[in-house]
Amino acid sequence: MKTLLLFLKGGNYNRFATFMLLIILLSGKSFANINLSSISGKVVDGKTHMPLENVIVLINELNIVSKTDSLGYFQFSSVKEGRFTLRISLIGYKSTEENVFAGKDDLTNLLIHLFPEALYSQTVIITGEHPTSAFDNLEKASHVLKDRDLQRDIGLTLAATLKNETGLAMRSMGPAPARPVIRGLGGDRVVISEDGFITKDLSSTSPDHAVSVDPFTAERIEVIRGPRILCKTSSTFGGIVNVIKDEIPFKIPSGIKGSAGVFGESVNNGLMGAVVTEVPVYDFVFRGELSNKHAGNLTTPIGSLNNSDLETLSYAGGLSFVKEWGFLGVSYRTFESDYGVPGGFIGAHPNGIDINMMKHQLNTRLNINLKSEFINSLDINFSRNYYRHKEFENNNLIGAEFALYDYSGNIKVNHSTFGFFEEGIIGLTLNHRDFKVGGYVFTPHSNSFNAATYFFESFHLGKIDFQFAARYNFDQVKPEFEKSDSKIGHIRNRFFKTYSLSLSAVYELWQDIHIGTNLSKSSRIPTIEELFSEGPHLAAYSYEIGNPDLDAESGIGNELFLFIINNWFYSLINVYYNSFSNYIIPRNTGKINYSTLLPVYASSGERAFITGIEAESEIKFSDELKFSFSLSYTYGELKSLRSPLPAIPPLKGLLDLQYSSNNFSAGISSEFAASQNRIDKFEQPTSGYFIWNGFSQYIFITGEFVNSITFNAENIFNKEYRNHLSRVKSIVPEAGRNFKLTYKLYF
């Protein structure tokens, strides 16, 4: 310092100025070799798409931190060029990482989704208070369709949305009456629910009946298997498709939020629109929803499928009172649909059948957070449903009419750690159903009653995680009149007492590799139609004969699986075998009822087995590029006859190559299926196929709004192919070349 002062006193100002200028120039030259840019973006709730405040965003390599503001925005200034990993975290949310590249230009408009750590489900509550189990990782990695994937795969129906999920197929009788099939099992072995409330319609009873659920307003769709399904159903071999909409809100948002969207496709001139909003007022939250869709006749590679049009209107309102102790809420939904069932084949009306359906559903829920030493929460819900369904012939006469009044109640206790049991569920459910039939259908008016108790528990011993569940059912099916001299047998009051069990275990073989098994005992009582039907069902193009002496369906199943997951690779392989001592099935007898010219289907209980394999894998070649594939194969046989089970899907799969960079993604995929020649006596074989699809998706921010645009091209080469589970495959193939466009706005 003294030397510097002497230097300045000596009048060497010019020398000093020259010296400082030289340092600056040299520094500038060295800094010029370092490109600096900024990184900025927005963090939103992955479920609600609302901005999140006070989120910690960390650049791992530089160890610098930014925090989001009240609008969810964050920014890093003067970041050198290179590849970095952003770690995003917020209390109550699952932390995530994003790989980014900072170049010469600023990196802006990053959109990052954080999902709540506590996954609220109507069948079980998984919280972040305990160590994550292998089951949690398995459930989060598979069987859930949400966010970008849900928008990419959305279709006009729930079955069309899920048809490419591993192990799932689509039963159909035209575009509208389509329903998911799991591992070759359909009907009420596959339960469909909304927010945990079982959907009450007649889609499980006949292939011409549509599902009364609109997937376009769903926030998440999950396929539930394993022990947890015994909280809702006694059939362990199928599964539950739960569409999550949160119609009864359970938390108060920070402000008005919602979404609006439109969907269109070319193959049927389809158009769909929907709006959903949540409005908080003090301790109350109101949720409103409105959706409408229209579709004309389906276009196929060989022509149009007449009478395959669809018109649907759905609206709902929900109101909740939310406090720290829990919430009390109610919702009301109306679903109305008019759709056509195609004709033109043997036993069918030449011009098909028109169906008008309507459902009114009232749901209530009370959830109390007790947080006591033993009980975490108490959940009580009640649901009332009215469903009406009319089938019109081409002369506008009613050929069949159905009415359903359904009342359901459920009490569920979510308990905390007790002994070696971790969080679990104990519950009781009651259901009463009044089923009325009119027109030319001669199934008697009937009532049914169900009372069931169940529990679900999880625990671990060493490196093995366990889940166990049990369910006991008492059922009564009572026809309006007893008839001992009926042509199909003695129609009378029937009682059933059944139980179901399921045990799953997962063992950590290595850090990223798990193996597991599931053992289950399944049961299912026969439906009213399987017991008492006697007459034509015109829209299904069948003459249906029930069997009032049927016993409950029963079977034993076993499943083995291998699960691998790390940062760049994921794989799940399942092998299963389900043996039925009494498999209830309506089979085509090969006979014709000559008064109606309809094929005769008769219900019977048979010894049978269904076995198969499922595999799905995902490989990340880089941060932007990944490849995935899935494969499903099902083999079914009637043991006593040593003949194939009818309506078993063929070997099918999906190949998918996807590129993602920040807010843009695109990919190509191929759906394929083998031929199906293992068929029942009067079933038709189908050929294999290979079709190509493509998609692109862009998500961007405008002010406080999040926008998403998705474009899909399906069956690009207009390939003619047929779905083996379609009842109209004999007259027309599946959809031809199709272009879909989806736009959603989140506010």
Secondary structure, DSSP 8 states (H G I E B T S, - for coil): -HHHHHHHHTTTHHHHHHHHHHHHHHHHHHHHTS-EEEEEEEEEETTT--B-SS-EEEETTTTEEEE--TTSEEEEEEEESEEEEEEEE-TTEE-EEEEEEE-SS-EEEEEEEEEESSEE-SS-EE-TTS---HHHHHHHHSSEEEHHHHHHH--SSHHHHHTTSTTEEEEESSSSSEEEEETTB-GGGEEEEETTEE--SSTTT-TT------GGG-SEEEEE-SGGGGGT-S--SSEEEEEE--SS--S--SS-EEEEEEEEETTTTEEEEEEEEEEEETTEEEEEEEEEEEE--EEETTEEETT--EEEEEEEEEEEEEETTEEEEEEEEEEEEEEEE---STTS-TT-EEEEEEEEEEEEEEEEE---SSEEEEEEEEEEEEEEEEEE-TTS-EEEEEEEEEEEEEEEEEE--BTTB-SEEEEEEEEEEEEEEEET-----EEEEEEEEEEEEEEEETTEEEEEEEEEEEEEEEESS-EEEETTEEE--EEEEEEEEEEEEEEESSSSEEEEEEEEEEEE---HHHHH-EEEETTTTEEEE--TT---EEEEEEEEEEEEE-SSEEEEEEEEEEEEEEEEEEEEEEEEETTTTEEEEEEEEEEEEEEEEEEEEEEESSSSEEEEEEEEEEEEEETTTTEE-SS---SEEEEEEEEEETTEEEEEEEEEE--B----TT---B--EEEEEEEEEEEEEETTEEEEEEEEEESTT------TTBTTTTT--S--SEEEEEEEEE-
